Amino acid sequence: MSSDLKVQAYPNPYAESFKLNLTTSSEDKVNVLIYDMTGKLVDQREVTPTEVSELQVGDRYPSGVYNVIVTQGENTKTLRVIKR
């Protein structure tokens, strides 16, 4: 059974840190991978769907563009976030 997975990052672009807004009907663990533009993995988290909204991400990152890859089961969403 696959579920709809919707993810938004806000604020974007951000100055301090950003949060993820996740909408899903599944209880499966959520993997969050964050890569910089050189393709280097800068952060990795595995959380439950309810914990996603409490994540504060990006406060230690240098300014730039990041790819945020959110995976739950067979669903994957990729977001691009910009740190000022």
N, C-alpha and C positions, 0 to 999 in steps of 0.2 A: 504494500500500500504506500503510495507516495503522497506527500502532502505539499501544499503550496508553501513556498518559503519566500518571504519578502523581507528585505533588509534595507535600511536607510542609515546613512551616517550624518550626524549633525553635531555642532554646526559644521558646515563645509563651504568655503575654507575655514580653518580654525586657527586660533592663536595659542591656546594653552593645551587643551586635550579635546577629544571628541568622544561621543557615545554612539552606540549602535541601537537602532530601533528595529526589533525583530518581530515579525508576525509569522507564526507557524501553527499548524494544528498537531504537530508531532511532539512527543516528549523526549525524543532522541537527543543525545549530547550534541552540542554545536561546537565545531572547530573554527577558530578564527586565526588566520595566518595573515601577517602583514609584511609586505615586501617593499623595499625602496626601489627606485627606478633602475638600479643596476641589477635588480633581481635577487638581492641579498635579503634573506629572512631576518627581520628585525624584531618580530614578536610572534608568539604563538600561545594561544590559550585554548583550553577545552572546558566548556562550561555547560550548564543546563540551560534550556531556553529561558527560564525565569531569571537566571543570573546575568544574561547578556545585557540587559538594560542597566545593570549596575557597573558594568565595565567602564572604566575611564582609560582611554587609550591615547597614546601619542604625546604625552607630556615630556618624555625624554628624547623625542626625535628632533633632529635638526630640520630646519625649514626645507620644504621640498614636496614632491608628489609621491604618494604611497598607494599601492594596490592592496586592498583589503579583500581577502578571499574567505567567505563564510560558507562552510559546508555542514550540512546536516543530512545524514543518510546518503541518498543518491542525488540530493539537490545541492547545487553550488551556485553562489552568487558572487560576482566580483564588483567591488566598488572602487572608485578612485577618490582619494582624499588629499586635500592640499593643506599643508601647514604653512602659514604665512612666515 
